Amino acid sequence: MKISILYYSKGGKTKIMAEEVALGMKQIQNIEVRLFDLSCNEIDEKFLSESKAVVFGTPTYYASSCWQIKKWFDESHKYNLAGKLGAAFATADYAQGGADCAISFILHHLMVKGMLVYSGGSAYGQPFIHLGAVALKENFEESKRMFQVFGERIAKKAVELFS
Ligand SMILES: Cc1cc2nc3c(=O)[nH]c(=O)nc-3n(C[C@H](O)[C@H](O)[C@H](O)COP(=O)(O)O)c2cc1C
């Protein structure tokens, strides 16, 4: 089963966390994950259209997602994401910096696309990931494991829904 992770990362932190999410997904059997950097414009359209889940990663910019993600949504009419599982994660400098708002902003777009929005919520207990995984400057390294768990939960749910 294919899963795509689309992200933008100027300084590399969101990219690192995208890789952690992918690592977690690969714990689940028969999951094939590919990462697409939105700044490279190199999305494999076939792989994306065959993906059962699509996950978006953004740095937090002014308590919202980066504009590169918004631009992608505005110009992505050709991709039909309807019915796929969708999720989002963010990196940010500060706990009060609005990473949850950045994630919510993306989740709204996923709903508009007709995706099945998912985070795991509190269904699995600790770590609680209510809206999506967040990594802050102060606990960046410690957050890696949580991003793996986030990826694993999304992949599990995709298998449950689409196998
Ligand atoms: C233009 C700009 C706006 C930012 N706004 C916020 C913000 O509102 N809240 C916050 O916590 N961090 C903010 N940051 C910090 C980034 O979200 C943070 O450093 C992020 O991890 C960078 O990700 P990257 O290394 O993948 O580019 C901002 C950074 C930039 C460049």
The ligand as a Tripos MOL2 file, in Angstrom:
@<TRIPOS>MOLECULE
LIG
   31    33     1     0     0
SMALL
NO_CHARGES

@<TRIPOS>ATOM
      1 C1          8.6690   33.4720    8.1000 C.3       1 LIG1
      2 C2          8.7270   32.6380    9.3550 C.ar      1 LIG1
      3 C3          7.6830   32.6840   10.2380 C.ar      1 LIG1
      4 C4          7.7020   31.8910   11.3930 C.ar      1 LIG1
      5 N1          6.6360   31.9500   12.2520 N.ar      1 LIG1
      6 C5          6.6550   31.1640   13.3550 C.ar      1 LIG1
      7 C6          5.5310   31.1700   14.2380 C.ar      1 LIG1
      8 O1          4.5390   31.8470   14.0410 O.2       1 LIG1
      9 N2          5.5810   30.3650   15.3270 N.ar      1 LIG1
     10 C7          6.6750   29.5780   15.6300 C.ar      1 LIG1
     11 O2          6.6630   28.8910   16.6450 O.2       1 LIG1
     12 N3          7.7410   29.5280   14.7730 N.ar      1 LIG1
     13 C8          7.7480   30.2950   13.6510 C.ar      1 LIG1
     14 N4          8.7980   30.2480   12.7850 N.ar      1 LIG1
     15 C9          9.8660   29.2390   13.0290 C.3       1 LIG1
     16 C10         9.6870   27.9650   12.1850 C.3       1 LIG1
     17 O3          8.3600   27.5010   12.1820 O.3       1 LIG1
     18 C11        10.5630   26.8230   12.7200 C.3       1 LIG1
     19 O4         11.9060   27.2300   12.8530 O.3       1 LIG1
     20 C12        10.4480   25.6060   11.8490 C.3       1 LIG1
     21 O5         10.8780   24.4620   12.5760 O.3       1 LIG1
     22 C13        11.3030   25.7270   10.5800 C.3       1 LIG1
     23 O6         11.1220   24.5790    9.8090 O.3       1 LIG1
     24 P1         12.1250   24.1780    8.6340 P.3       1 LIG1
     25 O7         13.4970   23.9940    9.2450 O.co2     1 LIG1
     26 O8         11.5970   22.9050    8.0900 O.co2     1 LIG1
     27 O9         12.0890   25.2770    7.6280 O.co2     1 LIG1
     28 C14         8.8180   31.0370   11.6410 C.ar      1 LIG1
     29 C15         9.8700   30.9980   10.7200 C.ar      1 LIG1
     30 C16         9.8280   31.7930    9.6000 C.ar      1 LIG1
     31 C17        10.9840   31.7200    8.6190 C.3       1 LIG1
@<TRIPOS>BOND
     1     1     2 1
     2     2     3 ar
     3     2    30 ar
     4     3     4 ar
     5     4     5 ar
     6     4    28 ar
     7     5     6 ar
     8     6     7 ar
     9     6    13 1
    10     7     8 2
    11     7     9 ar
    12     9    10 ar
    13    10    11 2
    14    10    12 ar
    15    12    13 ar
    16    13    14 ar
    17    14    15 1
    18    14    28 ar
    19    15    16 1
    20    16    17 1
    21    16    18 1
    22    18    19 1
    23    18    20 1
    24    20    21 1
    25    20    22 1
    26    22    23 1
    27    23    24 1
    28    24    25 2
    29    24    26 1
    30    24    27 1
    31    28    29 ar
    32    29    30 ar
    33    30    31 1
@<TRIPOS>SUBSTRUCTURE
     1 LIG1         1 GROUP 0 **** ****
